[in-house]
Amino acid sequence: MKMGFRWYGDGNDTVTLDHVRQIPGVETIVWSLHDKQAGEAWAQAEIDAEVARITGLSDEARARGVTRTFDAEVVESVNVHESIKLGRTVLGMGRDEAIENYVTTIRRLGRAGVKVVCYNFMPVFDWLRTDLWRPLPDGSTALFFEQAVVDATSPESLVADMEAKTHGLTLPGWEPERLASLSELSAAYEGVTHEDLYEHYRYFLDAVIPACEEAGVRLGVHPDDPPFDVFGWPRVVSTKEDLARVLALHPSPHHGLTLCLGSFSANPAHDAVDAVRTFMDRIHFTHVRNIKHLGGGDFTEVAHRACEGSVDTTGIMKAYAEAGYQGYVRPDHGRHLWDENTTNRPRPGYGLYDRALGVQYLLGAWDAFRYDA
């Protein structure tokens, strides 16, 4: 297992690579070119420059005696254009053009040494919460989902509310291109069924996976977050049955999962440990985090320790350790601690401190269970 840490790049993240270097056990920086729109081909020079930034050290750092470096083997995410999900031209781009650009990006990432690319197949929204800074009993804040708010609001109202509370940082997966075209996309998804989405998903995989095999890049699809339909848009990577069906769309081992256990567990009927054990050989990348169910479909994100919430994070790490998991893991979202809200003002869910604590908790469990094994 290789421990990763998501980083949004110089000038786009309140956390620096120097901060991450001081978190024991982190080997991989999980990155992306966050200025790229879905459907846009990534330039080789831009990819190479970001990889060099992640894997290298400045002269100033070397002068301070710093020697620790990272690899840049995981990208999260190369987002899928809506034309691919819809199977037709939308937002000025056709499906085959968007797929061609995706293939070009995969090949270029492979040349740069990237091993895994995370993506999702959710219509319109990459993820959804109703409060980005919900107070917890310990005084920290965290991402929160309230079903009644979603039921009572429109996508446009929710986007406006979220954008006003992000500390001026972009929300991952909520590209400006899509957010500026919500009305067009809402109309485009009218009448689109789950079966339609599966059909379009298969078309995408059939076109992209051969390039992944050639480039040595494994694709890992992220479960729907939260794992159920929202605003009437169909979602097809929500349940354990969905995951099995998605994996059956293409037999290549380069087609697999980014198994986010926090997203998957937002449905209280889901068993995260069972999902890990069931799909172990197709999990290329995993996010391990905790949530607490509050009833009525509501949940809040909490600390990574298992007893803090409803997700058996200890059991998850035990399952990975017993299997000798060889993929990548990261702690995913964290609470906002120690006045981060008003001082560092991080991207929601992506402060420094709680994710660093999460790394240590997950690695501690891994070490204990690997020793026992």
C-alpha positions as CSV (number, residue, x, y, z in Angstrom):
1,M,0.0,0.0,0.0
2,K,1.2,3.5,-0.8
3,M,-0.2,6.4,1.2
4,G,-1.2,9.5,-0.7
5,F,-2.3,13.1,0.0
6,R,-4.4,15.2,-2.3
7,W,-2.8,18.5,-3.3
8,Y,-4.3,21.2,-5.5
9,G,-1.1,22.9,-6.7
10,D,0.9,26.0,-6.1
11,G,-1.4,29.0,-5.7
12,N,-4.5,26.8,-5.5
13,D,-4.0,25.2,-2.1
14,T,-3.5,26.5,1.5
15,V,-1.4,23.3,2.1
16,T,2.1,23.3,0.7
17,L,4.3,20.4,-0.4
18,D,6.6,21.4,2.5
19,H,3.7,20.8,4.9
20,V,3.0,17.4,3.4
21,R,6.7,16.3,3.6
22,Q,6.4,16.5,7.4
23,I,3.5,14.0,7.6
24,P,5.1,10.6,8.2
25,G,4.3,7.9,5.7
26,V,3.0,9.9,2.7
27,E,4.7,8.8,-0.5
28,T,2.3,9.9,-3.3
29,I,0.9,13.3,-4.1
30,V,-2.5,12.9,-5.6
31,W,-2.8,15.8,-8.1
32,S,-4.5,17.2,-11.1
33,L,-4.4,20.1,-13.5
34,H,-7.3,21.9,-11.9
35,D,-7.6,24.7,-14.5
36,K,-8.5,22.1,-17.1
37,Q,-12.2,21.8,-18.1
38,A,-13.8,18.4,-18.6
39,G,-13.3,17.4,-22.3
40,E,-10.0,19.4,-22.7
41,A,-6.8,17.5,-23.6
42,W,-4.0,18.1,-21.2
43,A,-0.8,19.4,-22.7
44,Q,2.3,17.2,-22.2
45,A,4.4,20.2,-21.2
46,E,2.0,21.2,-18.4
47,I,1.8,17.6,-17.2
48,D,5.6,17.3,-17.1
49,A,6.0,20.6,-15.3
50,E,3.6,19.6,-12.5
51,V,5.2,16.2,-12.1
52,A,8.6,17.8,-11.9
53,R,7.2,20.2,-9.2
54,I,5.9,17.3,-7.1
55,T,8.8,15.0,-7.5
56,G,11.6,17.6,-7.2
57,L,13.1,19.8,-4.5
58,S,13.9,23.5,-4.6
59,D,17.4,24.8,-4.1
60,E,16.1,26.5,-0.9
61,A,14.8,23.3,0.4
62,R,18.0,21.4,-0.3
63,A,19.9,24.2,1.5
64,R,17.8,23.5,4.6
65,G,18.8,19.8,4.4
66,V,15.5,18.6,3.0
67,T,15.9,15.3,1.0
68,R,12.4,13.8,1.1
69,T,10.5,13.7,-2.2
70,F,7.2,12.3,-3.5
71,D,6.1,10.4,-6.5
72,A,3.2,11.7,-8.7
73,E,1.7,8.4,-9.7
74,V,-2.0,9.2,-9.0
75,V,-4.1,11.8,-10.7
76,E,-7.5,12.9,-9.3
77,S,-9.3,13.6,-11.5
78,V,-9.5,13.6,-15.3
79,N,-13.1,14.6,-15.4
80,V,-15.5,13.1,-18.0
81,H,-17.3,15.5,-20.3
82,E,-21.1,15.5,-20.1
83,S,-21.3,14.7,-23.8
84,I,-19.8,11.2,-23.0
85,K,-22.4,10.6,-20.2
86,L,-25.3,11.8,-22.4
87,G,-24.1,10.1,-25.6
88,R,-24.5,13.2,-27.7
89,T,-23.3,16.7,-28.3
90,V,-23.7,19.1,-25.3
91,L,-21.9,22.3,-24.2
92,G,-20.4,22.6,-27.6
93,M,-18.6,19.3,-27.7
94,G,-19.5,15.9,-29.3
95,R,-18.9,12.6,-27.5
96,D,-16.2,11.3,-29.8
97,E,-14.2,14.5,-29.7
98,A,-14.4,14.4,-25.9
99,I,-13.3,10.8,-25.8
100,E,-10.4,11.5,-28.2
101,N,-9.2,14.2,-25.9
102,Y,-9.5,11.9,-22.9
103,V,-7.4,9.2,-24.7
104,T,-4.8,11.8,-25.6
105,T,-4.6,12.9,-21.9
106,I,-4.3,9.3,-20.7
107,R,-1.4,8.6,-23.1
108,R,0.4,11.8,-22.0
109,L,-0.1,11.0,-18.3
110,G,1.3,7.5,-18.9
111,R,4.5,9.0,-20.5
112,A,4.9,11.1,-17.4
113,G,4.8,8.0,-15.1
114,V,1.2,8.3,-13.8
115,K,-0.1,4.8,-12.8
116,V,-3.7,5.5,-11.7
117,V,-6.3,8.0,-12.8
118,C,-9.4,8.6,-10.7
119,Y,-12.6,9.8,-12.4
120,N,-16.4,9.7,-11.8
121,F,-19.4,9.2,-14.0
122,M,-21.9,11.3,-12.0
123,P,-24.2,13.6,-14.0
124,V,-23.5,17.3,-13.6
125,F,-22.3,17.3,-9.9
126,D,-19.1,15.5,-8.8
127,W,-20.3,15.5,-5.2
128,L,-22.9,17.3,-3.1
129,R,-23.2,18.7,0.4
130,T,-25.5,21.3,1.9
131,D,-23.1,22.9,4.5
132,L,-19.4,23.2,4.1
133,W,-18.5,24.3,7.6
134,R,-21.0,22.5,9.9
135,P,-20.0,22.8,13.6
136,L,-19.2,19.6,15.4
137,P,-19.5,19.1,19.2
138,D,-15.7,19.4,19.6
139,G,-15.6,22.8,18.0
140,S,-14.3,21.8,14.7
141,T,-16.3,22.0,11.5
142,A,-17.0,19.5,8.7
143,L,-18.9,18.9,5.5
144,F,-22.6,18.1,6.1
145,F,-25.5,16.7,4.0
146,E,-29.1,17.4,4.8
147,Q,-31.6,15.7,2.7
148,A,-34.5,18.1,3.4
149,V,-32.4,21.0,2.0
150,V,-31.7,19.2,-1.2
151,D,-35.4,18.3,-1.5
152,A,-36.4,21.9,-1.0
153,T,-33.9,23.7,-3.3
154,S,-32.9,23.9,-6.9
155,P,-29.4,23.0,-8.3
156,E,-28.9,26.7,-9.2
157,S,-29.6,27.9,-5.6
158,L,-27.4,25.2,-4.1
159,V,-24.5,26.1,-6.4
160,A,-24.8,29.8,-5.5
161,D,-24.9,29.1,-1.8
162,M,-21.8,26.8,-2.0
163,E,-19.8,29.2,-4.2
164,A,-20.3,31.9,-1.6
165,K,-18.7,29.8,1.1
166,T,-15.5,28.4,-0.4
167,H,-13.0,30.9,0.8
168,G,-12.5,31.9,-2.9
169,L,-11.1,28.5,-3.8
170,T,-12.5,26.3,-6.5
171,L,-14.6,23.3,-5.5
172,P,-13.1,20.1,-7.0
173,G,-15.4,18.6,-9.7
174,W,-17.6,21.6,-10.0
175,E,-16.0,23.1,-13.1
176,P,-17.1,26.6,-14.1
177,E,-18.1,25.3,-17.5
178,R,-20.7,23.0,-16.1
179,L,-21.9,25.3,-13.3
180,A,-22.5,28.1,-15.9
181,S,-24.7,25.7,-17.9
182,L,-26.9,24.1,-15.3
183,S,-30.1,24.9,-17.0
184,E,-28.9,23.4,-20.3
185,L,-27.6,20.3,-18.5
186,S,-30.8,19.9,-16.5
187,A,-32.8,20.0,-19.8
188,A,-30.3,17.6,-21.4
189,Y,-30.8,15.0,-18.7
190,E,-34.6,15.0,-18.9
191,G,-35.7,11.5,-19.8
192,V,-32.2,10.0,-19.5
193,T,-32.4,6.7,-17.6
194,H,-30.0,4.6,-15.6
195,E,-29.9,2.1,-18.5
196,D,-28.9,4.9,-20.9
197,L,-26.1,5.9,-18.6
198,Y,-24.8,2.3,-18.4
199,E,-24.9,2.1,-22.2
200,H,-22.9,5.4,-22.6
201,Y,-20.5,4.2,-19.9
202,R,-19.7,1.0,-21.8
203,Y,-19.1,3.1,-25.0
204,F,-16.6,5.2,-23.1
205,L,-14.8,2.3,-21.6
206,D,-14.5,0.4,-25.0
207,A,-12.9,3.5,-26.4
208,V,-10.6,4.5,-23.6
209,I,-9.4,1.2,-22.0
210,P,-7.2,0.1,-24.9
211,A,-5.2,3.3,-24.6
212,C,-5.0,2.8,-20.8
213,E,-3.5,-0.7,-21.4
214,E,-1.0,0.7,-23.9
215,A,0.0,3.6,-21.5
216,G,0.1,1.5,-18.4
217,V,-2.5,3.6,-16.7
218,R,-5.3,2.1,-14.6
219,L,-8.7,3.9,-14.4
220,G,-10.5,3.9,-11.1
221,V,-14.1,5.1,-11.0
222,H,-15.2,7.0,-7.8
223,P,-18.6,6.0,-6.3
224,D,-21.4,8.4,-6.5
225,D,-21.3,11.0,-3.7
226,P,-23.8,10.7,-2.1
227,P,-24.7,7.2,-3.4
228,F,-28.2,7.9,-4.7
229,D,-29.9,10.0,-7.4
230,V,-30.1,13.7,-6.9
231,F,-32.3,16.3,-8.6
232,G,-33.8,13.5,-10.7
233,W,-30.5,12.8,-12.4
234,P,-29.6,9.1,-12.6
235,R,-26.5,7.8,-10.9
236,V,-25.1,4.4,-11.7
237,V,-22.1,3.9,-9.3
238,S,-24.0,3.9,-6.0
239,T,-24.6,0.5,-4.6
240,K,-22.6,-2.7,-4.3
241,E,-24.7,-4.1,-7.2
242,D,-23.8,-1.0,-9.3
243,L,-20.1,-1.5,-8.6
244,A,-20.3,-5.1,-9.8
245,R,-22.3,-4.1,-12.9
246,V,-19.8,-1.3,-13.7
247,L,-16.8,-3.6,-13.4
248,A,-18.6,-6.1,-15.7
249,L,-18.8,-3.4,-18.4
250,H,-15.2,-4.2,-19.4
251,P,-13.0,-7.1,-18.4
252,S,-9.7,-5.4,-18.5
253,P,-7.8,-5.1,-15.1
254,H,-7.0,-1.5,-16.1
255,H,-10.7,-0.8,-15.5
256,G,-11.3,-0.7,-11.8
257,L,-12.4,1.4,-8.7
258,T,-11.4,4.3,-6.7
259,L,-13.3,2.9,-3.7
260,C,-14.2,5.9,-1.6
261,L,-15.6,4.4,1.5
262,G,-17.0,7.6,2.9
263,S,-19.1,8.2,-0.2
264,F,-20.2,4.6,-0.4
265,S,-21.1,4.5,3.2
266,A,-23.4,7.6,3.0
267,N,-26.1,5.0,2.4
268,P,-26.5,3.4,5.9
269,A,-27.4,0.1,4.2
270,H,-24.0,-0.3,2.7
271,D,-21.3,-2.4,4.3
272,A,-17.9,-0.8,3.6
273,V,-15.7,-3.7,4.8
274,D,-17.7,-6.2,2.7
275,A,-17.2,-4.0,-0.4
276,V,-13.5,-3.9,0.2
277,R,-13.3,-7.7,0.5
278,T,-15.6,-8.2,-2.5
279,F,-13.8,-5.9,-5.0
280,M,-10.2,-6.1,-3.6
281,D,-8.6,-7.2,-6.9
282,R,-10.2,-4.3,-8.8
283,I,-9.5,-1.5,-6.3
284,H,-6.7,0.6,-7.8
285,F,-7.1,3.5,-5.4
286,T,-9.1,4.0,-2.2
287,H,-10.3,6.9,0.0
288,V,-10.8,6.0,3.6
289,R,-12.8,8.4,5.7
290,N,-15.6,8.5,8.2
291,I,-19.1,9.9,8.4
292,K,-21.8,9.8,11.0
293,H,-25.4,9.0,10.1
294,L,-28.0,11.3,11.7
295,G,-31.2,9.9,10.4
296,G,-33.5,10.9,7.6
297,G,-30.7,10.7,5.0
298,D,-28.6,13.3,6.8
299,F,-24.9,12.7,7.6
300,T,-21.9,14.7,8.7
301,E,-18.2,14.0,8.1
302,V,-16.2,13.2,11.3
303,A,-12.7,12.2,12.4
304,H,-11.2,9.1,10.8
305,R,-11.2,7.0,14.0
306,A,-13.8,4.3,13.7
307,C,-15.6,5.0,16.9
308,E,-16.2,8.7,15.9
309,G,-18.8,7.8,13.2
310,S,-20.6,5.1,11.3
311,V,-17.8,3.7,9.1
312,D,-15.6,0.9,10.3
313,T,-12.4,2.5,9.2
314,T,-10.4,0.0,11.4
315,G,-12.1,-3.0,9.8
316,I,-11.5,-1.5,6.4
317,M,-7.7,-1.2,7.0
318,K,-7.7,-4.7,8.5
319,A,-9.2,-6.0,5.2
320,Y,-6.6,-4.2,3.1
321,A,-3.8,-5.3,5.4
322,E,-4.8,-9.0,5.4
323,A,-5.0,-8.9,1.6
324,G,-1.6,-7.3,1.3
325,Y,-3.2,-4.5,-0.7
326,Q,-0.8,-3.0,-3.3
327,G,-2.7,0.0,-4.4
328,Y,-2.9,3.6,-3.3
329,V,-4.8,5.1,-0.4
330,R,-5.5,8.6,0.9
331,P,-7.3,9.9,4.0
332,D,-9.8,12.0,2.0
333,H,-11.8,14.8,3.6
334,G,-11.0,16.0,7.1
335,R,-12.5,18.3,9.6
336,H,-11.3,21.9,9.8
337,L,-9.3,22.2,13.1
338,W,-7.6,24.7,15.3
339,D,-9.1,27.9,13.7
340,E,-8.3,26.8,10.1
341,N,-11.6,28.3,9.1
342,T,-10.5,31.8,10.1
343,T,-6.7,31.6,9.6
344,N,-5.5,29.4,6.8
345,R,-9.0,29.3,5.3
346,P,-8.6,26.0,3.4
347,R,-10.7,24.5,0.7
348,P,-13.7,22.8,2.4
349,G,-12.7,19.4,3.6
350,Y,-9.0,19.8,2.6
351,G,-7.3,21.5,5.5
352,L,-3.9,20.2,6.7
353,Y,-4.4,19.0,10.3
354,D,-7.2,16.5,10.3
355,R,-6.0,14.8,7.1
356,A,-2.5,14.5,8.7
357,L,-4.1,12.9,11.7
358,G,-6.1,10.6,9.4
359,V,-2.9,9.5,7.7
360,Q,-1.5,8.5,11.1
361,Y,-4.6,6.7,12.2
362,L,-4.8,4.7,8.9
363,L,-1.2,3.8,8.9
364,G,-1.3,2.8,12.5
365,A,-4.1,0.4,11.8
366,W,-2.3,-0.9,8.7
367,D,0.9,-1.5,10.6
368,A,-0.9,-3.3,13.4
369,F,-2.8,-5.6,11.1
370,R,0.1,-6.2,8.8
371,Y,2.2,-7.2,11.8
372,D,-0.5,-9.6,13.0
373,A,-0.8,-11.1,9.5
